[in-house]
Amino acid sequence: MKKLLKALGLMLAILVALTGCGGRVRYPRYYTLNLPPAPDPTAQETVRNSIAVREFQSPGYLRQGPIVYRTTPEEIGFYEYHRWAADPRVLVTSAVIDHLRASGHFSMVSMYNGRPDIDYIFSGKLEKLEEVDYGAGVKVEVAVSAQITRVATGATVWSNAVSEVGTVSQRTVPGVVSQMNRTTELAIYKLLSTVPAPLASNK
């Protein structure tokens, strides 16, 4: 009987240890960049050149899923229970394609598939997408860079790099993600604002 009581007591102790103090199980919460679509392009019959956009690259730590924060310029942290539902690189790539189409500067804008029957290739990198917790207040930083290469010659005909910082007014993870949305949208707009319109007519 004593052995049975000891065994039951041991099992009870193990169950308490496994369930923790409150017995509450935490599940991850998932977020996405909700970038607004670009307006419909203005028809331009004189535009003939096409461009294909490669999927954006990024540092490895931005591809792991958890939302990233920095407590110092050198230290990177990850939210264990707050993760991206979709790869931010894919969403940024899609937004860039939409904005290039809306510009009306190209006859066709598509995702790059390796085919050579295009005039230009757009290559970009999502350098930063993170919460910044050092300095005054909580902020987010988004940095993107890109270049356009002419397929016929291999020459780089345009390049640009943008870094934008936004202040987080609501200091929660949903508040951080909302500010990331706004800051990413602004960074993409500024990145593409310098693409020259004459580029589309240069052969």
C-alpha positions as CSV (number, residue, x, y, z in Angstrom):
1,M,0.0,0.0,0.0
2,K,2.8,2.4,0.9
3,K,4.5,1.6,-2.5
4,L,1.3,2.4,-4.3
5,L,0.9,5.7,-2.4
6,K,4.5,6.6,-3.2
7,A,4.0,5.8,-6.9
8,L,0.8,7.9,-7.0
9,G,2.6,10.8,-5.3
10,L,5.4,10.6,-7.8
11,M,3.0,10.6,-10.7
12,L,1.2,13.6,-9.2
13,A,4.4,15.5,-8.8
14,I,5.4,14.8,-12.4
15,L,2.0,16.0,-13.7
16,V,2.3,19.3,-11.7
17,A,5.8,19.8,-13.1
18,L,4.6,19.2,-16.6
19,T,1.6,21.5,-16.5
20,G,3.4,24.3,-14.7
21,C,2.1,26.6,-12.0
22,G,-1.1,27.7,-13.8
23,G,-1.4,24.8,-16.2
24,R,-1.9,27.2,-19.0
25,V,-0.5,26.2,-22.5
26,R,0.7,29.1,-24.7
27,Y,0.2,29.0,-28.4
28,P,2.0,31.1,-31.0
29,R,0.2,34.1,-32.5
30,Y,0.8,34.8,-36.2
31,Y,1.0,38.1,-38.1
32,T,1.4,39.3,-41.6
33,L,2.3,42.4,-43.5
34,N,-0.9,43.9,-44.8
35,L,0.5,46.2,-47.6
36,P,-2.2,48.1,-49.5
37,P,-2.5,47.3,-53.3
38,A,-1.1,49.9,-55.7
39,P,-3.5,51.8,-58.0
40,D,-4.3,50.5,-61.5
41,P,-1.7,51.7,-64.0
42,T,-2.3,54.3,-66.6
43,A,-2.3,52.9,-70.1
44,Q,0.8,54.0,-72.1
45,E,0.8,52.6,-75.6
46,T,4.4,53.7,-76.3
47,V,5.8,51.5,-73.5
48,R,7.4,48.4,-74.9
49,N,10.0,47.1,-72.3
50,S,9.3,44.3,-69.8
51,I,10.8,43.7,-66.4
52,A,10.9,40.6,-64.1
53,V,11.3,40.8,-60.3
54,R,13.3,38.2,-58.4
55,E,12.1,37.2,-55.0
56,F,13.7,39.5,-52.5
57,Q,16.6,38.2,-50.5
58,S,17.1,38.8,-46.7
59,P,19.5,38.0,-43.9
60,G,19.0,34.4,-42.6
61,Y,17.6,35.6,-39.2
62,L,14.6,37.3,-41.0
63,R,13.7,34.0,-42.6
64,Q,13.3,31.9,-39.4
65,G,9.7,33.0,-38.7
66,P,9.7,34.8,-35.3
67,I,9.4,38.6,-35.2
68,V,12.7,40.1,-34.6
69,Y,13.7,42.8,-32.0
70,R,17.0,44.4,-31.0
71,T,17.8,45.5,-27.4
72,T,21.2,46.9,-28.6
73,P,22.7,47.6,-32.0
74,E,24.6,44.3,-31.7
75,E,22.1,42.0,-30.0
76,I,19.2,40.3,-31.9
77,G,16.3,38.7,-30.1
78,F,13.2,36.7,-31.3
79,Y,9.7,36.6,-30.0
80,E,9.0,33.0,-29.1
81,Y,5.2,33.2,-29.4
82,H,4.9,35.9,-32.1
83,R,5.7,34.8,-35.6
84,W,5.1,35.7,-39.3
85,A,2.4,33.7,-40.9
86,A,4.0,34.3,-44.3
87,D,7.6,35.1,-45.4
88,P,7.9,38.9,-45.4
89,R,10.2,38.6,-48.4
90,V,7.3,37.2,-50.5
91,L,5.0,40.0,-49.4
92,V,7.5,42.7,-50.2
93,T,8.2,41.1,-53.6
94,S,4.5,41.1,-54.4
95,A,4.1,44.7,-53.3
96,V,7.1,45.8,-55.5
97,I,5.5,44.0,-58.5
98,D,2.2,45.8,-57.9
99,H,3.9,49.2,-57.7
100,L,6.0,48.7,-60.8
101,R,2.8,47.7,-62.7
102,A,1.1,50.8,-61.4
103,S,3.9,53.0,-62.5
104,G,3.0,52.4,-66.2
105,H,6.7,52.4,-67.1
106,F,6.7,48.8,-68.4
107,S,4.6,46.9,-70.8
108,M,4.8,43.8,-68.6
109,V,5.9,43.2,-65.0
110,S,6.2,39.6,-63.8
111,M,7.8,37.4,-61.3
112,Y,11.2,36.3,-62.5
113,N,11.2,32.6,-63.7
114,G,14.6,32.4,-65.3
115,R,13.5,33.0,-68.9
116,P,15.6,35.4,-71.0
117,D,12.8,36.9,-73.0
118,I,12.6,40.1,-70.9
119,D,14.4,43.4,-71.0
120,Y,15.2,44.1,-67.4
121,I,15.6,42.2,-64.1
122,F,14.8,43.7,-60.7
123,S,16.7,42.3,-57.8
124,G,16.1,43.4,-54.2
125,K,16.9,42.7,-50.6
126,L,15.0,43.2,-47.4
127,E,17.8,44.3,-45.2
128,K,15.9,44.9,-42.0
129,L,12.4,44.4,-40.6
130,E,12.7,44.6,-36.8
131,E,11.6,46.2,-33.6
132,V,14.2,48.5,-32.0
133,D,14.1,48.7,-28.2
134,Y,17.2,50.8,-27.5
135,G,17.3,54.6,-27.5
136,A,14.2,56.7,-26.9
137,G,11.0,54.8,-27.0
138,V,10.1,51.7,-29.1
139,K,10.6,51.9,-32.9
140,V,10.7,49.8,-35.9
141,E,13.3,49.9,-38.7
142,V,12.8,48.7,-42.3
143,A,15.6,48.8,-44.8
144,V,15.4,47.7,-48.4
145,S,17.8,47.9,-51.4
146,A,17.4,47.0,-55.0
147,Q,18.9,47.3,-58.5
148,I,17.7,46.9,-62.1
149,T,19.9,45.1,-64.6
150,R,19.5,45.2,-68.4
151,V,19.4,41.6,-69.6
152,A,21.0,42.4,-73.1
153,T,24.2,43.9,-71.6
154,G,24.2,42.8,-68.0
155,A,24.7,46.4,-66.9
156,T,23.1,47.9,-63.8
157,V,21.0,50.8,-65.0
158,W,19.5,51.8,-61.6
159,S,20.0,51.1,-57.9
160,N,18.8,52.5,-54.6
161,A,18.8,51.8,-50.9
162,V,16.3,53.1,-48.3
163,S,16.2,52.8,-44.5
164,E,13.0,54.0,-42.7
165,V,12.4,54.2,-38.9
166,G,8.9,54.5,-37.4
167,T,7.8,55.2,-33.8
168,V,5.5,52.7,-32.2
169,S,2.6,54.4,-30.4
170,Q,1.0,51.2,-29.0
171,R,3.7,49.2,-27.2
172,T,2.4,45.8,-27.9
173,V,3.4,43.2,-30.6
174,P,0.2,44.0,-32.7
175,G,1.2,47.7,-32.4
176,V,4.7,46.9,-33.5
177,V,3.4,45.0,-36.5
178,S,1.0,47.8,-37.5
179,Q,3.9,50.2,-37.5
180,M,6.0,47.7,-39.5
181,N,3.2,47.8,-42.1
182,R,3.3,51.6,-42.4
183,T,7.0,51.8,-42.4
184,T,7.4,49.0,-45.0
185,E,4.9,50.7,-47.3
186,L,6.8,54.0,-47.0
187,A,10.2,52.3,-47.6
188,I,8.9,50.6,-50.8
189,Y,7.4,53.9,-52.1
190,K,10.7,55.7,-51.5
191,L,12.8,52.9,-53.0
192,L,10.8,52.9,-56.2
193,S,10.3,56.6,-56.5
194,T,13.7,57.0,-58.1
195,V,13.2,54.5,-60.9
196,P,13.5,56.7,-64.0
197,A,10.6,56.7,-66.4
198,P,12.8,56.9,-69.4
199,L,14.3,53.6,-68.4
200,A,11.3,51.9,-70.0
201,S,12.0,53.3,-73.4
202,N,15.7,52.8,-73.5
203,K,16.7,49.9,-75.9
